[in-house]
Amino acid sequence: AVVEVLARALSEEPDAISVEQGYDRARDAVTLSIQCAPDDTGRLIGRRGRVIQAVRQLARAAGSKDGTRVTVDVSE
């Protein structure tokens, strides 16, 4: 929920944002995939990847509260 709220707040088209959840057994981690409009991809990644790094760090912090490893990816 944290990742979806952040992604919607950062995008120009919040209705185009969807977050899909999966499980990566090799990494033993929950994988969140943010799908957005092509124009919002750069906005979510940010300069030098700083925005997506911050989103990933917040997701990891929220997951560590439950003892869950979390990874976040962005796709169009």
Secondary structure as UniProt FT lines:
FT   HELIX           2..10
FT   HELIX           14..16
FT   STRAND          18..24
FT   TURN            25..28
FT   STRAND          29..35
FT   HELIX           38..40
FT   HELIX           41..45
FT   HELIX           47..49
FT   HELIX           50..66
FT   STRAND          70..75
//
